[in-house]
Amino acid sequence: MIYAMSDIHAHYRELYQRLDQLGNLETVCNGPDRLIFLGDYIDRGPESYKVLYLLSSLQQSCPERIIVLRGNHEEMLLEWLDTYTGPGAGKPDEHGLIPWNPWLNTDRDYQTFRTFLTGEQWGRFQQLLSARGEEELNREAAEMLLESHRPLIDWLRQLPYYYETETQIFVHAGVDEEAGEYWKWGAEDRQYTEKHPASRGHFYKDIIAGHLGTSRLAGDPRFHDIYWDGESHYYIDGTVVRSGFLPVLAYEEKTRQYYTLGPYVRATGRKDIHQVRGELRPIRAPGYR
């Protein structure tokens, strides 16, 4: 079985419950299954650092069975770090302008950034808010994050953009489908993490993606499960920020059948701890409900 999740957006509790429901990954790390994460692990929720740290620990403990891809929100964090700590940091460009990146400014109340800091660092950052200009504030903030979490950021930088099987492409947003089987050739990285609008219809491989909320794709604000277009596309971003629900796609490789795993089911005994719990509901029709 292949399991997939996407767009966790700093919702650690929801992620942890789903991992518990997957038998604490016993069938993944010590069995035949695989687990694929499709990106957007940070921002919008309360525990960005905890989510990233958990995923990095899991992936490094079972590197062949747990695949972690990058999303556009990870890209934005890395681009911000490069702007203020990279080789060209603080140097004017060809137009005489100092490079600027808005990531820290768009982090409401510094909710994401703060999760990476110690209490001492947070106190120091608060003092800097009124004492530093914007460029210097961003530079010192980026240096603070790297000061404590460089190994985690190095791990983030090496995450792949997609994962391919014989019949599928797992990706955060999508691929260049107009190129057919040559979709990898000449494609820009942003295609994988920011593709919009969502593709529909037939492709020679199934595309499993996140990025766009399934409620929007289904045209139903109450729908937050897995959306299938009836052809080759499965979208699994359940907009956890609003719904509190983190969809889990399950794929049976022998039968080539897709399922959605039902809501979280708590273990009732010791035998259940290492077993997948919950109803596997076949996805059979467009906009499956």
N, C-alpha and C positions, 0 to 999 in steps of 0.2 A: 504494500500500500504506500502511496505517496500522499503526504498531508501538506497543505500550504496555508499560510496566513499572511496578511498584509496590513499595512497602515495601522500599526499599533498606537502610534502617536502618544507615547509616554504613559499609557494605561497599563501599568505594571500588574495591578491586581487582576485585571481581565486576562492578561497574558498568562500569569501564573496559574490561574484557574484552568485555562485551556490546556496547559502543559500537564497539570495534574490529571485532567480528564483523559489525556493521551497516555495514561499509565506511567506518568513520570518518565516518559520516553524510553521505557524498557524495550519496546519492540523496535525502536529506532537505533539506539546505541548498542543494543545487544541482540538485535534481530534483523529481519529483512526489510524493514520500512525505512522511508526517508522523510525528512521534514524540511520544507523550503519556506523561507521568509522572503517576502517580495519588496521590502523597503518601507521607508517612512516610519522609523521607530521613535523619532523625537518630535518635539514641538507640540503645542496645543493642549497637552495633558500635564499632569503634575510630577511625573517621575521619569524624565528623559534619561538621566544618567543610569538609574537602576535598570531600565529596560536594555540599554546598550550593554551594560556590564554583564547582565544575565545572558544575553544573546552571544556575546563574545566568549564567555566561559563555556556555554553549551557547544558552540561551533568548534572551539579549539579542543574540546574533550572528545568530540565525535566528528572530525573533519570530513570524513567520507560520507556520512549519513545526514548531517545537518548542513544545509546550504543557506547562507545569508547573503542576499543581494542588496544593492544600494538603491535608495530612492532619491527623489529630488530634495527632500529635507536634509538628508545626509550631505548631499552635494552642496547645499546652501551653507551648512556649517563649515565644511572644508574650504569652500571658496572664501568665506569670511576669515578663517584662520590664515589662509594664504595671502589675503590682501594686507593683513596687518603684521604677519610674522614671516612672510616669504622673502625671497631674495630681493624683490623690488619694493618691499614695504617702505613707505614714507618718501619714495622717490617720485618726482614729477614724471608724467608720461610725455609723449611727443607733443602734446598740446600745452604742456606746462602745468597740468592739473595733478593734484595728489589723488591717487586711487582711493575710492570710497566704497564701502559695502554696507548695506542697510540692515544686515541680519540682526545685530544687537538692538537696533532701534525698533524693529518689528516684533521683538520678543516681549510681549506685554508683561509689564512688571518684572521683567527679567526672569520669568518663570522657568524657562529652559536653562538658561545660563546659570542660574543660582544652584540648580541641582548638581552641578559639577564642582561647586566650591565648598571648602571647609568653612566653618563658622568664622574663623579668623580672616579668611580671604573675603568672605561676604562683607564683613565689617570694613575691611580695607577698601573694597570696591565702593561701598556707600560713601566713604569719605572722598573718594575720587570724583564722584558725580558732580559735585559743585566746585571742584578745584581744578579740573582738567578740561581742555577743549575736546571736541568730538574725536578728532583723529588720535590724540594721545590716550583718551579714555578707551577707545576701541583697541588700541595697541596693547595697553596694559591689561585689559580684560582678556585678550587672546593669549597673552603670555601667562596669565594666571591659570587659564584652562590647561595649557600645555605643561605648565609646571607640575601639575598633579596627575595628568592623564595622557602623557605622550604615548605610552604603549597602546592605550585604547584608541587614540587617534590614528596611530600607525596601522592598527588592525582595520580601522574604518576605511583607510585609504586603499587597502588592497582588496576590498570587496568587489566581486564581479558585477557586471551589469545585467547578465542574464544566465539562465541555466537551461541547457537543452537536453532533451531525451530523444529517442528515436521518433516519437510522434508529437512532441510538445515543445513549446518555448515558454519558460517561466520568466517574467520580466515585470518591472514595476509599472511601466506605463504602456509600452508597446514597441513595435518594430516597424521598419519601412516595408509594408506589405506590397507596395507597388513594385518593389524589386523582386518579388517572388522568392525563389530559393537563394537569391543573392543578397538577402536582406542585411547581411553582416558587412558587405563590401561598401566602403565609403560612408557608412552611417556615422552621424555625429553622436557622441555619447548622450547628449540631451534628448535624442529621440527615445532612448530607453527609459529615461526618468521623467520626461515632461510631455510626451506625445498627447496631443489633443486636437480634435475630439476623438472619442473612442471609435475604434474600428469595429465594423460588424460584417457579417457574411462569411463566405468560405475562404479559408487559407489552407495551404497544403499541410500545415501542422496546426494543432490546437494552440491557442494563445491563452495563457493564464496570467492575469494582470490585476493590479490594484489601482491606486492613484485616483480614480473617479468613483465617487460614491454610488453604490448600486441603487439607492433610492432615486437618484436623478436619472439613471439609465432606465429604470423600470417605470419612471413617471409616477411614482407612488411614494410620498414622503414617509409612509409608515413601513416601507420595505427596506430591510437592512441585511438581508441574507445574500446568497450567491446569485448573481444574474448571469444567465446563459442566453445568448442571442439566437439559439436554435441552429447555429452553424458551427463555427470554430472558436468562439470567444467566450471565455468564462471570466467574469469580473468579481473580485472578492473583497472589495473595500466596503465594509458595513457601516462606515462613518461612526466609529466607536465613540467619538467625542459627543455626539448627540444621542446615540442609541444605547451606549453601554454594552453593545454586543460585538464580539469579535468572531466573525465567521471562520469556519474551518472547512476547507475543501478537502475531500478524500478521493483518491483515484485508485481503483483496483486495476492493477496492471494486466492481470490475466484476462479479465473480461472487458477491459477498456471502458468501464462504467464510472461515471462521476457521481459523487454523493456530497451532501452537506451534512456535517456532523451536528446533531441536535444540541440544545443548550447544555450548559455545564451540569454534570451529574457527579455528586460527591461519592467517594468510595464508602461502602457500607461495611466492609470487613477487610482483613489483611490480604485476602486473595484478590481483592479488587484493585489494590494499590498499583499493581503493574499491568493492569488490563485497560484497554480503551473502553470508555463507558459513554453510553448515549446512543441514540438512534441514528443510523446512517440512512438518510432519506435520498433515494435516487433523484437526480436532476434530469427530468425528462422533457421539459417543455420550455420555450422561450419565457423569460421573466419568471422562472420557477418560484412558486410560493409554497 
